[in-house]
Amino acid sequence: MKPRIDETHEAIARQDVNLIRSTWRRVRAFLTPRMPFIALSFDAIDHFVPADVRGRWGLDLPRPPVRAAPTPGSTTPG
């Protein structure tokens, strides 16, 4: 993840809007539902690319959905 975030920082330093958007899409790929550790990935992205930087460049970072842990002994209706 960090190399992709670093690419975004480099694009921001160059003020290359198209490159910023492209690298940000690659960073956001870590938040797709099929990826493991989505909440941890969100926290890392939020840490390394703070809200003020994201806001300046119009980079959205939607919170991942909260999934309830299954209750022991629960059954799925079926």
Phi, psi and omega per residue, in radians:
M1 nan -0.751 -3.060
K2 -1.015 -0.701 3.099
P3 -1.044 -0.647 3.115
R4 -1.203 -0.676 3.090
I5 -1.143 -0.707 3.097
D6 -1.066 -0.665 3.091
E7 -1.086 -0.683 3.109
T8 -1.141 -0.746 3.098
H9 -1.078 -0.693 3.111
E10 -1.133 -0.713 3.107
A11 -1.123 -0.683 3.101
I12 -1.132 -0.741 3.120
A13 -1.055 -0.601 3.117
R14 -1.457 -0.160 -3.100
Q15 0.973 0.674 3.135
D16 -1.678 1.683 -3.009
V17 -1.024 -0.766 3.140
N18 -1.113 -0.714 3.118
L19 -1.199 -0.666 3.093
I20 -1.021 -0.847 -3.130
R21 -1.101 -0.709 -3.134
S22 -1.131 -0.821 -3.124
T23 -1.198 -0.590 3.132
W24 -1.156 -0.661 3.066
R25 -1.034 -0.679 3.121
R26 -1.199 -0.620 3.067
V27 -1.153 -0.798 -3.110
R28 -1.123 -0.332 3.122
A29 -1.057 -0.405 3.100
F30 -1.215 -0.190 -3.097
L31 -1.795 0.148 3.108
T32 -1.238 2.577 -3.050
P33 -0.971 -0.484 -3.105
R34 -1.359 -0.181 -3.102
M35 -1.462 2.502 3.075
P36 -1.348 2.745 3.023
F37 1.032 0.767 -3.087
I38 -1.061 -0.776 -3.106
A39 -1.120 -0.709 3.102
L40 -1.143 -0.712 3.097
S41 -1.069 -0.757 3.109
F42 -1.004 -0.834 -3.125
D43 -1.081 -0.693 3.130
A44 -1.155 -0.771 3.129
I45 -1.096 -0.785 3.137
D46 -1.056 -0.634 3.128
H47 -1.224 -0.843 -3.034
F48 -1.404 -0.384 3.069
V49 -2.251 1.472 -3.027
P50 -1.074 2.804 -3.079
A51 -0.958 -0.675 -3.116
D52 -1.141 -0.648 3.102
V53 -1.215 -0.797 3.128
R54 -1.048 -0.743 -3.138
G55 -1.103 -0.698 -3.141
R56 -1.058 -0.570 -3.058
W57 -1.912 0.098 3.094
G58 1.184 0.630 -3.130
L59 -1.693 2.023 -3.118
D60 -1.508 2.635 3.108
L61 -2.492 1.434 -3.132
P62 -1.213 2.481 3.104
R63 -1.152 2.446 3.078
P64 -1.199 2.674 3.130
P65 -1.140 2.567 3.103
V66 -1.546 2.215 3.121
R67 -1.942 2.243 3.127
A68 -1.306 2.462 3.072
A69 -1.258 2.504 3.111
P70 -1.105 2.468 3.097
T71 -1.421 2.277 3.129
P72 -0.973 2.319 3.105
G73 1.471 -0.039 3.134
S74 -1.339 2.710 3.107
T75 -2.108 2.693 3.104
T76 -1.595 2.242 3.113
P77 -1.050 2.496 -3.059
G78 -2.662 nan nan
